[in-house]
Amino acid sequence: MARTLDPQLRRALVERVRFCHEMGIYDFYRRDFDRDGPRLSESAENESTAGIVAASSSLPQLELREEMSARKSAVVPSIAEKNTLEIVSSKPESGVADPVAALKLIREDLGDCTRCKLHQLGRQQIVFGVGNPRAELMFVGEGPGADEDAQGEPFVGRAGQLLNNMIKAMGLRREDVYIANIVKCRPPGNRQPERDECDTCSPFLMRQIATVKPKAMVALGATAAKNLLALNAPMAELRGRWYDFKPAGSDPAWPGARLAVTYHPAFLLRDPRQKGEAWKDLQMVMKYLGIEPPKKAAE
Ligand code: URA
């Protein structure tokens, strides 16, 4: 039976949802507590708000119970989708069929982002993402380096040159694919992005993926793979297989992407002997996308 919310609790809930929206999170699901029993004995506030769960792990300070991260829900889509999306107000881009317009709305929602500490650690600009908004193939790297920070575009430095060669070797052009990173601001000294930085940025990346709706994705390196898949495994275990990937709240008509993991181009620059292994990963992707193997293999 439907319960009416105490006005004070409703206000608290609205505030919580508003805060989530500010953080770029729009996907919630409702747990069916009536069947879970124990929840009904919790305090009035818990009873009224615990059923609404943000599909992100980026808000620990809110003590959102039973949270499900965007990344976890991405690999286990059925959980988020089987639950009724009840109090979700729409994302700026929802209902916008044109992915160019939708990506623009996500970029606008991101604004001059100050949501994590990277904004005050020397970044020059936000590096949103680049490429074909309807790409069948999407690459996700770690985060911008100095060149990307200066130019506002992912993978434009030395690692970017190698990524371009890899794309070309696949028989594609850079403009055919979409390229983004786990974090959109340069971590100082090219350090790895930290957990809270990844979590804060992740809802926006999820929305970009849900907009582009690629058929296949390639995680470049362990940081991208571990963040997208919420798995903590070495590269040797992560590579060489497919993962199903579908951000929570994405278009039910889109089956989701298949995600492969390969070495980061910066790693390949340091250890070129691994290029052959990376090429095997890309060949797996090409096969799935039905791309004819080009006559000349990767350099
Ligand atoms: N490395 C990354 O992971 N991303 C970039 O955009 C550039 C280098």
Boltz pocket constraint, residues with backbone or C-beta under 6 A from the ligand:
constraints:
  - pocket:
      binder: B
      contacts: [[A, 141], [A, 142], [A, 143], [A, 144], [A, 145], [A, 148], [A, 153], [A, 154], [A, 155], [A, 156], [A, 157], [A, 159], [A, 160], [A, 180], [A, 181], [A, 220], [A, 266]]
      max_distance: 6.0
